[in-house]
Amino acid sequence: NKWRIVLPDNGRQGKDWKQASAFYSGNRIQTTKYTWFTFLPQNLLEQFHRLGNLYFFFLVVLNWFPQVEVFHKEITMLPLAVVLLASMTQDAIEDYRKYQYDKTINFTKTRVYNK
């Protein structure tokens, strides 16, 4: 049984607390980056901000034109797909661990001391 201790400052900041509590009514910790719906688009956007992934994507697009085709289209897509899949898997595992940690922190018992 681990307890978190929360010490409120009810003196001078009572008015500010009421305004802030309207915006932050949940009072829970959330360090995760993704949700179920935003994982794929947001992760792909982050992956293509990397210069190496953009280079491989440029090669894939360039290889779809028959005039400049060097390899088969599928073979050119393979390195990009492997790198993206590995990075997405790593990000998903990391975000799930953050979710589990947030869940344990948010459901711990707390004691609130009031003056």
C-alpha positions in Angstrom: 0.0 0.0 0.0 1.9 3.0 -1.3 0.3 6.4 -0.7 0.7 9.7 -2.5 0.5 12.8 -0.3 -1.1 15.9 -1.8 -0.7 19.2 0.0 -3.1 21.9 -1.3 -2.4 25.6 -1.0 -5.8 26.9 -0.1 -4.7 30.4 1.1 -3.7 32.8 -1.6 -4.5 30.9 -4.7 -8.1 29.9 -4.1 -9.4 31.9 -7.1 -6.7 30.6 -9.4 -7.4 27.1 -8.3 -11.1 27.4 -9.3 -10.1 28.7 -12.8 -7.5 26.0 -13.3 -9.8 23.2 -12.0 -12.3 24.0 -14.8 -9.7 23.2 -17.4 -8.1 20.3 -15.6 -11.1 18.5 -14.1 -9.8 15.0 -14.5 -6.6 15.4 -12.4 -5.0 12.3 -13.9 -1.6 11.7 -15.3 -1.3 10.9 -19.0 2.2 10.6 -20.6 1.1 8.5 -23.6 1.6 9.9 -27.1 -1.0 7.9 -29.0 -4.6 6.6 -28.8 -6.0 3.7 -30.7 -7.3 6.0 -33.5 -4.3 8.3 -33.8 -1.5 5.7 -33.6 -1.1 5.0 -37.4 -1.4 8.5 -38.9 0.6 10.2 -36.1 3.3 7.6 -36.1 3.7 7.7 -39.9 3.9 11.4 -39.8 6.7 11.2 -37.2 8.5 8.5 -39.2 8.5 10.5 -42.3 10.1 13.5 -40.5 13.3 11.4 -40.5 15.6 12.0 -43.4 16.5 8.4 -44.0 12.8 7.3 -44.2 12.2 10.1 -46.7 15.1 8.9 -48.8 13.8 5.4 -49.0 10.3 6.7 -49.8 11.7 8.8 -52.6 13.4 5.7 -54.0 10.1 3.8 -53.8 8.2 6.6 -55.7 11.0 7.0 -58.2 11.0 3.2 -58.9 7.3 3.3 -59.9 8.2 5.2 -63.1 9.3 2.7 -65.8 11.9 5.0 -67.3 14.0 5.0 -64.1 13.1 1.6 -62.6 16.2 -0.1 -61.3 14.8 -2.9 -59.2 11.4 -4.5 -58.9 8.9 -2.3 -57.2 8.3 -4.7 -54.4 12.0 -5.1 -53.6 12.4 -1.3 -53.3 9.5 -1.1 -50.9 10.9 -3.9 -48.6 13.6 -1.9 -46.7 11.2 1.0 -46.1 8.5 -1.4 -44.9 10.8 -3.2 -42.5 12.2 0.0 -41.0 8.7 1.5 -40.6 7.3 -1.7 -39.1 10.2 -2.1 -36.6 9.9 1.6 -35.5 6.1 1.4 -35.2 6.4 -1.8 -33.1 9.0 -0.2 -30.8 6.8 3.0 -30.4 3.7 0.9 -29.7 5.5 -1.1 -27.0 6.9 2.0 -25.4 3.6 3.8 -25.5 1.8 0.8 -24.0 4.3 0.6 -21.1 3.7 4.3 -20.5 -0.1 3.6 -20.5 0.4 0.8 -17.9 2.6 3.1 -15.7 0.1 5.9 -15.9 -2.7 3.5 -15.0 -0.9 2.4 -11.9 -0.1 6.0 -10.8 -3.6 7.2 -11.4 -5.2 4.4 -9.3 -2.9 4.6 -6.3 -4.5 5.7 -3.0 -4.0 9.3 -2.0 -4.2 11.2 1.2 -5.2 14.9 1.1 -4.2 17.0 4.0 -6.5 20.1 4.5 -5.7 22.9 6.9 
